[in-house]
Amino acid sequence: MEILHETLSTGAKLVGYLREPAAEMPAFITRPAMLIFPGGGYGYCSKREADPVAMQFLQAGYQTFILYYHCADENPVPLQYQPLLDAVAAVLYLRRNADALHLDPEKIAVCGFSAGGHLAASSAVLAHTPAVQKALGITGDEARPNAVVLGYPVVTTSTLGHQGSTENLCGSDAALRAEMSLENQIQPGLPPFFVWHTVTDESVPVQNSLLLANALEECDVPYELHLFAKGQHGMSTCTNEVNTPSAENSAWVQLCTRWLANVLDFRL
C-alpha cells in the first residue's frame, strides 16, 4: 500500500491510502475513490472521522483520501469560501491525476460528517459557484463528485443548524449564510446522496437531514436516508475505536457500501 501526502493548490493537506495494482488482480487495477471530510464544526478536523473511516472504505476496495481543509483553529474566521475551495480542489486533483492514483475518474465519492458533511454536500451542490469556478479555473462539472455520503450532516444555517459551524464559516454575513444553507440550493442533476443520522442527535438536529431529503425529493435527485433511533452526535464508525460503540448504528457502513456498489457499479 502506498501512502500519499499532497498539498493542494489551496494549501489544504490531502492524505491518501492507495492499493497498488497487481497483475494477479486484473479487475482491480483501477478502483473507485472515496474522499473523506472529517467534522469538527469548521473549527478543526476530527481524527475520529478521518483514519477510522478511511480504513473502512479501504477494506471495501476503494482508494481512500482524507482532506484536512482550512479550519478556524489555524485560520482567521469567518472562513467564507476557503473550505469549499479546498474540497473542490481535492475532487479536481483526484480526477486530473486519476491514472497515477489508479482510480476511475468517473467513480469519485465524497464522504463527510457533521460540518464535514456540509462541506461534502457543498462540493456537489456549490461547485458551480462563480467564486469557486473562477478561483480554481474550472467550468462545468469537472470538479463535481459522482456520489455523496453524509453522516449526521450540518445542512442548514437556520436555527436548526449548528451555530458554531455557521459562525466559523460565515460570521455575520447574511448573504453567505443564505448561500450556505444547502436545503435552499438543491437543484436537479446532482449526484446521488446517501445520508444517515440519529434521531436523538442533540448537536446537529435530525431535521438537518430531513430538510435535505425533502429538497432532494423535490428536485428528483436520487437519495437514500437512514435514521437510527438512538445515538449521540459524532458517532463516526460507531465502534470501540472511536469511543461510540453501537452494533445497530454501525450498520451504516455496510448499508453505504451496498448503496455505492449500485451507484458506482463497483463490487469486490
N, C-alpha and C positions, 0 to 999 in steps of 0.2 A: 504494500500500500504506500502511496505517495502522499505526503502532507504538503499542501500548498500554503504559502504566505504571500499575499499580494496587497499592495497599497494601490487603491483605485485613484483615478484622476481627481476625485473629490476629496481625497485624503482619508477616506474610510478604509478600514482594515478588513480583508477577506481571508478567511481560513478555510481550506478545502481538504477533504479526505477522499482520495481518489483510488478506486480499484483499478489496478493496472491490467491492460488487456493481456490475454493469454490465448495462444493458438489452440489449447485444449478446450477453450470455451468460445467457439466462434460466434455464437449467437449473442454474446455479451461483450464484444469488442467495444461497442458504443452503448452507453446507458443513459437513462433519463437523469436529470439533475434535480436536487432539492436544495433550495436556498432558504436558510433559516434566519429569521429576525427575532432575537430574544426580546422579552419585555423588560419593563423597568420604569414605566411612566415617563419615558423620554428623558429620564434622569440618569440612567445607566443601563448597561446591557447585562441582564441576569445570567450568571453562569449556569443556573439550574435549567435554563431554557435554551442552552447552547449545545455543548458536547453531548449531554444525555439524549437530546432529541436527534442530533446528527447520527449518533450510533444506531438508533432505531431504524433510520432510513438507509444508512449504510448497509445494515444487515438485510434490509429488504431489497438490496441490489442497486441503490441509487448512488451516483456521485453526489456527495453532500458538501455543502458550503455554509459557513456561518458569517454573517455580516455584522461587524462591530461598527455601527453607524454613529454619527455625531450625537452626543447626548449632553445634557446640562451639567453633568459632573465635571466636564473638562472644557466646556464651551459657553460663550455668552448666551443668555436667553433674552427674548424668545428665539428659538432655533429656526423658525419660519420654514423655508423650503429645504433646508440643508439635509435633514434625514431622507426626504423624498428624493433628492438628487443622488444621495448615496445608494438608495435602493434601486433606482432606475439604472444608475451606472453599473451596479452589480449584475443586474439581469443582462445589460448590454455587454458587459465583459464576458459573461458566460457564453452568450450567443456568438460573439465575434471570435472567441477562442475555442469554439466547440471541438474542433479537430484535435487540438493539443490537449484538451481536457478529457477527451474520449467520451463526449456526451452528445446527445441528439439535440440540436438547436431548436427543434420544434417540440421538445418534451421537457420544458423547464418549469418546474413548480416552485411556488414560494410558500413558506410556512411561517406564521407569526403568532405571537402570544401577547395578550393584553395590549400595551401600546405598540409592541412589535406586530400585533395583529392589525392594528390601524395602519401601520407602515406597509405591511404586506398587501393589504387591500388597496392602499393608496397607489402602490406600484402598478396595479392593474387599472384602477379607476381614474387616477390623475396623471397617468403617463403622458397624456396629450396636453397637459397644462402648458401654455406658451412659454412660461418662465423656465420650465423643465426642458422642453424641447430646444429652446434657444441656448440654454446653458450647456447642454450636452451635445448640441449639433446633430439632433436626430429628427426624423419625421415619421409620421405614420405609426405602425405597430411594431417597429423594430425592437423596442425595449419592453414590450408587454409580455408578461409571463403567460404560460399556457394553462395553468391551473393555480388555484389559490386555496390554501389550507389555513384556517383560523382557529385558534384556541382562546376562548373567553376574551374576544377582541373588544378593544375600545372602538366604537363606531361613531358615536355622536359627540358633539361638543356642547350639547344642551345640558340641562341639569341632571339628566340621566347618565351622562358620561362620567369620565374620570377627570376631576377638575385639575389634579396635578399634571396630568398629561397635557391637557388643554393649555394650561398656563405655561408649561415649558416649551410647547410648540408654537403657540400663537400669542401669548401675552394678552394684551387688551385689544388687539387688532380685530375689530368686529368683522371686517370683510374676510380676513383669513380664517377666523373661526367658522364663518358660514361655509367657506370653501372646504374646510377640513371636516365638516360634518357629513360623513360619507353617505348616510342614508338619503341625502338630497342630491347626490352626484351620480347615482347609478344610472347607466344607460344601456340600451340593447347592444348586443355584440361583445359583451365582456366574456372572459373565460369562465369556466365553471368554478363554483365555490363549494368547499367542504367546511362546515362550521360546527364547533361544539362548545358547550357552555354548561355550567352547573346552575341550577335554579336558585341555590342559596348563596351565590357569589355576592358578598357584601361590598366589595371594592369596585367592581365593574358589573353593574346590574345586568341580569339576563336580558333585559329589554334592549340592550345594545344589539345582541344577535337577532332578536325578534324584529327590530326595526330594519336591520339589514336584509333578513329573509323576506320581509314584506316588500322592500324595494326591489329585490332581485325577482320576486314573483311578478310584480307589476311590469317589469321590463323583459320578462321571458328569458332571464338569464338562468341557466341550469344551476341547481344547488342541492346540497344535502345538509340537513340540520339535525344535530343530535343534542338533546337536552338531558342531562343527568340530574336525578332528584336531589342529591346531596353532594357537598364538596365546597371547600374554600377556594378563594382566588389563588391563582398561580400554581396549579397542580402539575403543570408540565407533563411528564410521562406517567405520573400517578404511581410512582414506585418508591421503595425504601431509599433508593439512591438520592432522590430529590426531596426526601422527607415528607412526602404526601402519599403514602401507600393507599391504593384503592383498587381492589380487584375489579369492581364494577366500572369505574371511570377509566381505568387503563385500557378498556376495550376500544377507546377511540383510536388507538394506533392501528389495530387490525382493521377496524372499520374504514379508516382512512386509506390504508394501503390497498384494500379491496376496491375502494372507490377509485383511487388513482389507477389501478390496473385497468379499469374500464375506460377512464377518461384519457389516459395516455397510451393505452394499448400496450402495457408492459407487464409481464408476469415472469417470475423466476421459474 
